[in-house]
Amino acid sequence: MLKIEEVVSRYGRIEVLHGVSLEIGAGEIVSLVGSNGAGKTTLMRVISGILPMASGRILFDDQEIERLPAHLRVARGIAQVPEARQVFAPLTVDDNLRLGAFRRHAADTPHDLDRVYTLFPALAERRSQAAGNLSGGQQQMLAMGRALMSDPRLLLLDEPSMGLAPVLVDQILDTVVALRKNGVTILLVEQNVNAALAIADRAYVLETGRIVLAGPSATLANDPRVREAYLGL
């Protein structure tokens, strides 16, 4: 579904991604593992079109998309759930979700809202509440629900468990698995490496802007370098 070829990206003169290549097949959960500053969020932003790249190619369904603006990538079926959630705090839960459907036909919105509220019942109970008054876990559900309102085929999830209690982390990751069962392909960046590898089909390890390891998640979970650097074993 997605193919990244030799992508280079910079913040000003500072090169952050140094020729990154990876692939995601339809229906997969692929985890991107790496320490802080490795370039994980930068790669997510490049894929979604928020951040330009200096060189390389991005193919989605065998079509080059690297020159498309972000909103047209959403129209193609790519949605990002950003790090730290970034909900529209003064707006209601319902309005936040409706903003996620800005590329959709208005007639689809009620059905899409019902689907999100079924997936996240806690949001349904607070649909008229300002998003800024939600708990951290509820805001993460809202950020995911907002992305799902665009009816994506590829969901980019950036640190969905950040700052959440363990019980909420389990709930969010269970939702990720449920989304895959419903046909959504997922690229997951997750600080809880052990949990990420447990639910992903495959994984890539990104270090200082370069892919240094790749393979089935079970294989990487048992790799001594991964166990020492990311699993504390």
Backbone torsions as a table, in degrees:
resi	resn	phi	psi	omega
1	MET	NA	-46.5	-179.4
2	LEU	-124.3	135.2	177.7
3	LYS	-134.7	121.9	178.0
4	ILE	-106.1	127.3	-177.5
5	GLU	-125.0	112.9	171.2
6	GLU	50.0	48.2	-176.8
7	VAL	-78.6	128.8	174.5
8	VAL	-117.6	132.9	178.1
9	SER	-140.2	149.6	-176.4
10	ARG	-133.8	151.9	163.5
11	TYR	-106.5	102.5	-172.6
12	GLY	63.8	-124.7	179.7
13	ARG	-90.3	-5.8	-175.9
14	ILE	-89.8	115.1	178.8
15	GLU	-80.3	125.0	-176.4
16	VAL	-105.5	-38.7	176.8
17	LEU	-110.1	128.1	-172.9
18	HIS	-116.2	68.5	177.3
19	GLY	79.2	52.3	-178.0
20	VAL	-82.3	133.7	176.1
21	SER	-131.6	136.1	174.8
22	LEU	-161.2	165.0	179.7
23	GLU	-134.7	147.1	175.0
24	ILE	-131.7	122.9	178.2
25	GLY	-86.5	154.3	178.8
26	ALA	-58.3	133.1	177.5
27	GLY	85.1	3.6	-179.9
28	GLU	-91.8	155.6	159.4
29	ILE	-107.3	117.9	178.5
30	VAL	-116.2	128.1	-178.7
31	SER	-101.4	139.8	175.7
32	LEU	-111.7	113.9	-172.9
33	VAL	-109.5	142.3	176.7
34	GLY	173.2	161.4	-179.7
35	SER	-76.1	170.4	176.0
36	ASN	-59.4	134.4	-179.7
37	GLY	86.6	3.0	-178.4
38	ALA	-73.6	-21.5	-179.5
39	GLY	112.4	12.5	-176.1
40	LYS	-64.9	-51.0	179.8
41	THR	-65.4	-36.3	176.4
42	THR	-58.7	-44.2	179.4
43	LEU	-63.8	-41.7	176.6
44	MET	-57.4	-45.5	-178.1
45	ARG	-66.9	-34.0	176.6
46	VAL	-66.8	-43.3	-179.6
47	ILE	-63.1	-42.0	-177.3
48	SER	-80.1	-11.1	176.7
49	GLY	92.4	5.5	178.7
50	ILE	-73.2	-33.0	-177.7
51	LEU	-120.3	130.3	179.0
52	PRO	-72.8	159.2	174.9
53	MET	-114.6	154.8	-177.5
54	ALA	-82.2	-35.1	179.4
55	SER	-162.6	168.0	-179.0
56	GLY	110.7	-175.2	-179.6
57	ARG	-136.5	147.9	172.1
58	ILE	-126.6	120.1	178.9
59	LEU	-115.0	129.7	176.6
60	PHE	-122.7	118.1	-172.6
61	ASP	54.3	42.0	177.2
62	ASP	66.2	13.4	177.2
63	GLN	-112.5	131.5	178.4
64	GLU	-68.7	130.6	-177.7
65	ILE	-124.2	2.0	-172.4
66	GLU	-63.8	-18.5	178.0
67	ARG	-95.4	-3.8	-179.8
68	LEU	-78.4	139.8	172.5
69	PRO	-68.6	164.4	-172.9
70	ALA	-57.3	-42.5	-174.6
71	HIS	-66.4	-28.8	177.3
72	LEU	-78.0	-24.8	173.2
73	ARG	-71.1	-35.3	172.8
74	VAL	-60.5	-43.4	179.4
75	ALA	-62.6	-30.8	177.9
76	ARG	-74.3	-20.5	178.5
77	GLY	120.3	21.1	178.1
78	ILE	-112.6	127.7	177.7
79	ALA	-133.3	144.1	-179.7
80	GLN	-116.9	135.1	169.3
81	VAL	-101.0	108.4	-169.8
82	PRO	-74.2	158.5	172.1
83	GLU	-58.6	143.0	179.4
84	ALA	64.3	19.8	167.1
85	ARG	71.4	-56.6	175.4
86	GLN	54.8	51.3	174.0
87	VAL	-77.4	162.9	176.0
88	PHE	-85.8	94.0	-167.5
89	ALA	-56.5	-42.2	-176.9
90	PRO	-74.0	-18.7	-175.9
91	LEU	-85.9	157.3	178.8
92	THR	-71.6	164.7	174.4
93	VAL	-55.4	-46.7	-177.9
94	ASP	-60.3	-43.6	-178.9
95	ASP	-68.9	-37.1	175.0
96	ASN	-58.0	-44.8	-179.5
97	LEU	-66.1	-41.5	179.9
98	ARG	-62.9	-33.5	176.8
99	LEU	-64.1	-30.4	177.5
100	GLY	-66.7	-17.2	-178.0
101	ALA	-101.0	23.5	-173.0
102	PHE	-64.0	-21.0	178.1
103	ARG	-94.2	-3.6	-174.1
104	ARG	-94.6	162.9	174.6
105	HIS	-72.3	136.8	-175.5
106	ALA	-56.2	-31.4	-178.5
107	ALA	-66.5	-20.8	-179.2
108	ASP	-83.5	-17.5	-171.2
109	THR	-58.9	-46.6	-179.8
110	PRO	-58.3	-42.0	178.6
111	HIS	-64.1	-42.2	180.0
112	ASP	-64.9	-40.1	177.2
113	LEU	-62.4	-43.6	178.6
114	ASP	-59.7	-40.7	-179.4
115	ARG	-63.9	-44.0	-179.9
116	VAL	-66.9	-42.6	-179.5
117	TYR	-67.6	-28.5	174.8
118	THR	-70.5	-38.6	179.3
119	LEU	-70.2	-36.1	-178.2
120	PHE	-127.0	81.8	-178.1
121	PRO	-58.6	-29.4	179.5
122	ALA	-61.9	-30.6	177.5
123	LEU	-73.8	-36.5	179.7
124	ALA	-60.6	-35.4	179.8
125	GLU	-72.4	-15.7	-174.8
126	ARG	-124.8	26.3	-171.8
127	ARG	-62.7	-24.1	178.9
128	SER	-99.3	4.7	-177.3
129	GLN	-89.1	145.9	176.0
130	ALA	-63.3	136.0	-176.7
131	ALA	-61.5	-30.3	-179.5
132	GLY	-67.5	-16.0	179.9
133	ASN	-93.0	-0.6	179.2
134	LEU	-77.8	158.3	172.4
135	SER	-70.4	168.5	178.9
136	GLY	-59.2	-42.7	179.2
137	GLY	-65.4	-39.6	178.1
138	GLN	-67.2	-36.8	176.4
139	GLN	-65.1	-36.1	176.6
140	GLN	-66.1	-41.1	175.2
141	MET	-60.5	-40.4	-180.0
142	LEU	-65.9	-42.4	178.5
143	ALA	-62.0	-40.2	177.7
144	MET	-68.3	-43.7	178.8
145	GLY	-61.4	-40.4	178.8
146	ARG	-60.5	-42.9	177.4
147	ALA	-64.8	-39.2	-178.6
148	LEU	-67.8	-23.1	178.9
149	MET	-64.3	-18.2	176.4
150	SER	-84.6	-0.2	179.9
151	ASP	57.6	55.7	-176.1
152	PRO	-75.0	154.5	168.6
153	ARG	-99.6	-24.9	175.0
154	LEU	-124.3	121.9	-179.3
155	LEU	-111.1	125.5	177.4
156	LEU	-99.8	112.7	-175.5
157	LEU	-109.6	113.8	-176.0
158	ASP	-106.8	105.1	176.9
159	GLU	53.3	57.1	-176.2
160	PRO	-65.6	-20.8	-177.2
161	SER	-97.3	4.2	-174.7
162	MET	-57.4	124.0	174.9
163	GLY	76.2	9.9	-176.5
164	LEU	-100.5	151.7	174.7
165	ALA	-66.3	152.5	-176.8
166	PRO	-52.8	-40.5	-178.5
167	VAL	-64.5	-34.9	177.6
168	LEU	-74.4	-33.7	176.0
169	VAL	-59.0	-47.0	179.2
170	ASP	-60.3	-40.3	-179.1
171	GLN	-65.4	-43.1	179.9
172	ILE	-65.1	-44.2	-179.0
173	LEU	-69.2	-33.5	173.3
174	ASP	-62.5	-36.4	177.8
175	THR	-66.1	-38.5	177.5
176	VAL	-58.9	-45.5	179.3
177	VAL	-63.3	-40.8	179.3
178	ALA	-63.8	-37.6	179.4
179	LEU	-64.5	-40.2	177.6
180	ARG	-62.5	-39.1	178.5
181	LYS	-65.1	-24.0	178.0
182	ASN	-92.0	11.2	172.0
183	GLY	97.9	7.7	179.2
184	VAL	-93.1	128.3	174.9
185	THR	-85.6	141.7	-170.0
186	ILE	-133.5	131.5	166.3
187	LEU	-106.7	119.0	-170.7
188	LEU	-115.4	122.2	166.0
189	VAL	-104.7	124.0	-172.1
190	GLU	-146.6	128.0	-179.0
191	GLN	-67.6	-27.9	177.1
192	ASN	-84.1	85.8	-171.6
193	VAL	-62.9	-39.8	-179.2
194	ASN	-60.1	-45.5	179.3
195	ALA	-67.4	-39.6	-179.6
196	ALA	-63.0	-43.3	179.8
197	LEU	-69.4	-27.5	-179.6
198	ALA	-68.5	-30.9	-177.0
199	ILE	-104.3	-12.1	-176.5
200	ALA	-86.8	152.3	174.1
201	ASP	-78.9	-44.9	-179.9
202	ARG	-138.1	166.8	-179.5
203	ALA	-148.2	154.8	172.5
204	TYR	-123.4	142.0	175.5
205	VAL	-106.1	121.4	-178.6
206	LEU	-108.1	124.3	177.7
207	GLU	-130.9	126.3	-179.9
208	THR	42.5	46.9	173.5
209	GLY	80.5	12.6	179.5
210	ARG	-133.5	142.5	172.7
211	ILE	-76.8	121.5	-177.4
212	VAL	-110.8	-20.2	177.8
213	LEU	-146.0	149.5	176.6
214	ALA	-156.1	148.9	176.8
215	GLY	159.5	-175.7	175.8
216	PRO	-57.7	143.3	-176.3
217	SER	-58.1	-40.7	-179.2
218	ALA	-62.7	-35.9	178.6
219	THR	-67.7	-45.1	-179.5
220	LEU	-67.5	-34.4	179.3
221	ALA	-62.7	-24.3	179.6
222	ASN	-101.8	2.2	178.9
223	ASP	-74.2	127.8	-177.6
224	PRO	-55.9	-36.5	-178.7
225	ARG	-67.1	-40.4	178.3
226	VAL	-70.1	-42.5	-179.3
227	ARG	-61.5	-40.0	-179.1
228	GLU	-75.6	-43.0	-173.3
229	ALA	-80.3	-34.0	-170.6
230	TYR	-122.1	-20.1	-177.2
231	LEU	-107.1	-5.1	177.4
232	GLY	67.4	29.7	-176.5
233	LEU	-113.8	NA	NA
